[in-house]
Amino acid sequence: MNVDRNIKRDIFYPSAALLYLAAAIRGQNYSPIILDFNNKFVHEEALKKNHIEYCKKIILKTIEKEKPDLIGLNVLFSGTFPDVLEFAKAIREKYPKLKIAMGGIHPTSYYKEILTNCSEIDYVAIGEGEMTLINLIKCLKNKNFEGLKNIKGFAYRDNSGKIICNTEREFIEDLDSMPLPAWDLIDFKNFEMKLDTYYNPKNLQINNKAAMFSSRACPLACNFCDMFLVMGKKHRKRSVKNIVDELEILVKEHGVNYFSFMDDQLTLNRGHVMGLCDEILKRKLNIQFDAPNGVWINSLRDDLVGKLAEAGLVMCNLAIEHGNDYIRNKVIGKMLDRKKIFEAAGYLKKHKVLSGGFFIMGFPEDTNETLKDTYEMMQELELDKMEVATVVPFPGTALFKQVLKDNLLVNKWKLDELWKTPISYQQGDFIVKPYNMSLEDLASWRKKFDGIRYKFWKTNPNENLYADFHAKNLFHKTNKLSV
């Protein structure tokens, strides 16, 4: 973890994945314990360059005190895998008989390699984890080891060492059937941050924020996205009442008033989002929220953005991806008209919502001309902040297959070692060599894009403070550690 000592972090979200898993198994009368290491104390230890040992001590001390029957390790992003594996090794060394399960995007992609090479890991959940974890616990409690092979979305080693995989998936269709996330199991003081640079039109006292999900999965088929590996492609919504019940609990019982809706497709169903806003207003929840992952631009209309702003929306990222129509729609598969992008940007500005834009550079089909189109679109849109990420070919995606087929990986990655030295989503270097561009050309465009990242910032009155913070943080690599 490379850490700038001057950086004030604003990404200490309690892990929604852990909270959902804990709630699910508690609903089956088990007693979960959460250790979430994406907090301010671990970050302080990282400044001293010893956060791994610090986390290990907490883990081992907690195991000694609580004597759990099963350890679950969450690998949200591939870049955290080496650290999480260190935790597994420390646990196995001191508690050799304690079973360890692992889940998340990275284990979902590399369950065979992890079980083959990591004796510390006994079980891997493939994809959405609640039902898999519940069924695993039931088998272990009843000593029904033969039943492990029937658990859907699951991989393990049998007594002979053979890897058994059941890749048949089981998604939760009725999200309301799950208990609300176990917010009572975490201490919000661990996640407090200095957020005085946030856009805060209501002038609320913001000390921390909570990640919310109103839905799961995305039905679109962008060629670079791997989220479908975990959540599938069928968009599943929670009821409006269920979502706002959770918001109300966090407001009244935990004092949280700022939320991030982390859905892959928050606005896919306009009627659902309108109903959500109406319920927030009906219950008079004095909150603010953002949509950091980007929203479905095709769904945005003036009335919807207006209603979202009235309910508390203060920041929204537009997942535009590219300024060139051919790259955006034919290569990526976004199916997004240029006119609609500018309309959506206009709605955000009209309703004084801090506007952001996500773009990606370095696709195999990119040229100097296509990247010029992105640059010019950014100049014309004049969004408050615009981020141009380097394209990353994640395993399991159409882009990954294309890059391998055409031998476009820059550093000749050892494919059989990606399970242990993964391509991280926060790579600073270029990973893909476009067909008709040099790496020098890409570097030149990178500099140009970074130069206008905050050029048109107008909405946030604290723009200079915020821009300074994020300019320092531009290539800052962080690890989100959750156990």
Secondary structure as the mmCIF struct_conf table of DSSP 4:
data_model
#
loop_
_struct_conf.conf_type_id
_struct_conf.id
_struct_conf.beg_label_comp_id
_struct_conf.beg_label_asym_id
_struct_conf.beg_label_seq_id
_struct_conf.end_label_comp_id
_struct_conf.end_label_asym_id
_struct_conf.end_label_seq_id
TURN_TY1_P TURN_TY1_P1 ARG A 5 ASN A 6
HELX_LH_PP_P HELX_LH_PP_P1 ILE A 7 ARG A 9
HELX_RH_AL_P HELX_RH_AL_P1 ALA A 16 ARG A 26
TURN_TY1_P TURN_TY1_P2 GLY A 27 ASN A 29
STRN STRN1 ASP A 36 ASP A 36
BEND BEND1 ASN A 39 ASN A 39
HELX_RH_AL_P HELX_RH_AL_P2 LYS A 40 LEU A 47
TURN_TY1_P TURN_TY1_P3 LYS A 48 LYS A 49
HELX_RH_AL_P HELX_RH_AL_P3 HIS A 51 GLU A 66
BEND BEND2 ASP A 69 ASP A 69
STRN STRN2 LEU A 70 VAL A 75
BEND BEND3 PHE A 77 PHE A 77
HELX_RH_3T_P HELX_RH_3T_P1 SER A 78 THR A 80
HELX_RH_AL_P HELX_RH_AL_P4 PHE A 81 LYS A 94
TURN_TY1_P TURN_TY1_P4 PRO A 96 LYS A 97
BEND BEND4 LEU A 98 LEU A 98
STRN STRN3 LYS A 99 GLY A 104
HELX_RH_AL_P HELX_RH_AL_P5 ILE A 105 SER A 109
BEND BEND5 TYR A 110 TYR A 110
HELX_RH_AL_P HELX_RH_AL_P6 TYR A 111 ASN A 117
TURN_TY1_P TURN_TY1_P5 SER A 119 GLU A 120
STRN STRN4 TYR A 123 ALA A 125
BEND BEND6 GLY A 127 GLU A 128
HELX_RH_AL_P HELX_RH_AL_P7 GLU A 130 LYS A 141
TURN_TY1_P TURN_TY1_P6 ASN A 142 LYS A 143
HELX_RH_3T_P HELX_RH_3T_P2 PHE A 145 ASN A 150
BEND BEND7 LYS A 152 GLY A 153
STRN STRN5 PHE A 154 ARG A 157
TURN_TY1_P TURN_TY1_P7 ASN A 159 SER A 160
BEND BEND8 GLY A 161 GLY A 161
STRN STRN6 ILE A 163 ASN A 166
BEND BEND9 GLU A 173 GLU A 173
HELX_RH_3T_P HELX_RH_3T_P3 LEU A 175 SER A 177
BEND BEND10 MET A 178 MET A 178
HELX_LH_PP_P HELX_LH_PP_P2 PRO A 179 PRO A 181
HELX_RH_3T_P HELX_RH_3T_P4 TRP A 183 LEU A 185
BEND BEND11 ILE A 186 ILE A 186
HELX_RH_3T_P HELX_RH_3T_P5 PHE A 188 PHE A 191
TURN_TY1_P TURN_TY1_P8 ASP A 196 THR A 197
BEND BEND12 TYR A 198 TYR A 198
TURN_TY1_P TURN_TY1_P9 PRO A 201 LYS A 202
BEND BEND13 ASN A 207 ASN A 207
STRN STRN7 ALA A 210 MET A 212
BEND BEND14 SER A 214 SER A 214
STRN STRN8 SER A 215 ARG A 216
TURN_TY1_P TURN_TY1_P10 ASN A 223 PHE A 224
TURN_TY1_P TURN_TY1_P11 MET A 227 MET A 227
HELX_RH_AL_P HELX_RH_AL_P8 PHE A 228 MET A 231
BEND BEND15 LYS A 233 LYS A 234
STRN STRN9 ARG A 236 LYS A 237
HELX_RH_AL_P HELX_RH_AL_P9 VAL A 240 HIS A 254
STRN STRN10 TYR A 258 PHE A 261
BEND BEND16 ASP A 264 GLN A 265
TURN_TY1_P TURN_TY1_P12 LEU A 266 THR A 267
BEND BEND17 LEU A 268 ASN A 269
HELX_RH_AL_P HELX_RH_AL_P10 ARG A 270 LYS A 282
TURN_TY1_P TURN_TY1_P13 ARG A 283 LYS A 284
STRN STRN11 GLN A 288 VAL A 295
HELX_RH_3T_P HELX_RH_3T_P6 ILE A 297 SER A 299
HELX_RH_AL_P HELX_RH_AL_P11 ASP A 302 ALA A 311
TURN_TY1_P TURN_TY1_P14 GLY A 312 GLY A 312
STRN STRN12 LEU A 313 GLU A 321
BEND BEND18 GLY A 323 ASN A 324
HELX_RH_AL_P HELX_RH_AL_P12 ASP A 325 ASP A 325
HELX_RH_PI_P HELX_RH_PI_P1 TYR A 326 VAL A 331
BEND BEND19 ILE A 332 ILE A 332
HELX_RH_AL_P HELX_RH_AL_P13 ARG A 338 LYS A 350
TURN_TY1_P TURN_TY1_P15 HIS A 351 LYS A 352
STRN STRN13 LEU A 354 MET A 361
TURN_TY1_P TURN_TY1_P16 PRO A 364 GLU A 365
HELX_RH_AL_P HELX_RH_AL_P14 ASN A 368 LEU A 381
BEND BEND20 ASP A 384 ASP A 384
STRN STRN14 LYS A 385 THR A 390
HELX_LH_PP_P HELX_LH_PP_P3 VAL A 391 VAL A 391
TURN_TY1_P TURN_TY1_P17 PRO A 395 GLY A 396
BEND BEND21 THR A 397 THR A 397
HELX_RH_AL_P HELX_RH_AL_P15 ALA A 398 LYS A 405
TURN_TY1_P TURN_TY1_P18 ASP A 406 ASN A 407
STRN STRN15 LEU A 409 LEU A 409
TURN_TY1_P TURN_TY1_P19 VAL A 410 ASN A 411
HELX_RH_3T_P HELX_RH_3T_P7 LEU A 415 GLU A 417
TURN_TY1_P TURN_TY1_P20 LEU A 418 LYS A 420
BEND BEND22 THR A 421 THR A 421
TURN_TY1_P TURN_TY1_P21 TYR A 425 GLN A 426
BEND BEND23 ASP A 429 ASP A 429
STRN STRN16 VAL A 432 VAL A 432
TURN_TY1_P TURN_TY1_P22 TYR A 435 ASN A 436
HELX_RH_AL_P HELX_RH_AL_P16 LEU A 439 GLY A 451
TURN_TY1_P TURN_TY1_P23 ILE A 452 PHE A 456
BEND BEND24 THR A 459 THR A 459
TURN_TY1_P TURN_TY1_P24 PRO A 461 ASN A 462
HELX_RH_AL_P HELX_RH_AL_P17 GLU A 463 LYS A 472
TURN_TY1_P TURN_TY1_P25 ASN A 473 PHE A 475
STRN STRN17 SER A 482 SER A 482
#
